Amino acid sequence: MECSEKPVFYNYTGQELAQIRIMPPDEAVRKLVKKHWDTLAKPLDGMGSFESITAQIGAILGTEVIDIHKKGVLIFCADNGTSGVVSDSFRSRHR
């Protein structure tokens, strides 16, 4: 069972969770994507990290034809008690 079969917020059962397998990136595909970049009329590694990022995406997806039309942004943040979580009077007494 691949992770992408169901929506992110689907309530998986324990049995379904046990079946999920995250496969390692396909190194053969990574090499194919890198080889494609190297055949283009540009200096080797002339696109900088963009080449390695697209090779990583290809290796993760398992294909050298990369389609990233479905995009998303994940934003993570934490308060870590720096403001608002613990009252200022508590913080000042426990320094």
N, C-alpha and C positions, 0 to 999 in steps of 0.2 A: 504494500500500500504506500503510495507516495503522499507526501505532505500536501500537495497542491490539489488533491481530489475534492476536498471539501472546504467551505469557507473558513477563514481564520477563527471566527468566533463560534464554530460548531462545537457542541458539547460532545466530545469524544467519550466513548465508553473505555473502561480499562483494557478490554480486549482489543479495541481499535488502536489505542495508544501503544500497546505491545507490538502491533503489526507495523507501525511506522518505522521505516528505515531511511536514514539520511545517508546517502551514498557519498563517498569521497569524490572530489573533482576528477574528471577524466583527463589524465595527463596527455593522452594521445590527441584529444581534441584541442587542448591547450597548445600543443606543438603545431597543429594544423592552423589554428588562428594566427599564431605567431609567424608561421611560414608565409601565410597570406599577406600579413603586414610587411614582411621582408621582401616580397615580390613587387610591391608598389614602388613607383618612381619617387623616392624620397630617401634621405639619409637613413641608414639603419637606426632604429629606435628614435627616429626623428619626431615622432608624436609623443615621446616621453611616456609618462605613466598611463596615458590613455590606451596604449597598445597592451600593456600588461593587464590593465583593468578589463579590457574586452576579452583578452585571452582567459582571464579568470572567470568571467561571466560565461563564456563558451564552455569552459571545463565544468562549471557547476551545472549548466543546462544540458550538457552532453551533446552539443551540436555546434558546428562552426558557423551556422546560419543564426545570427543573433537577432532576436526580435525583442526590443524593449519598449514596445508601444504601451504596455501596462506599467505605469510608473507609480511610485508611492514614496512617501517620506515618513520615516519613523522619527519621532521626537521623544527623547527620554529626558526627564528632569527629576531632581530630588531636592527637598528642602534641607535635609540633614540637620534640622534643628537650628539653623542659622538665624531664622527669623520667623516669628508667628507660631511656631509649634510649641515652644516652651516660653512661658511668660518672662519678661525682662527681669522681674524681681527674683525669680527662681535662678536665672542664669547668673545674675550678679552675686548672689549668695554662695554659689557653688563653683567659683573660679579658683 
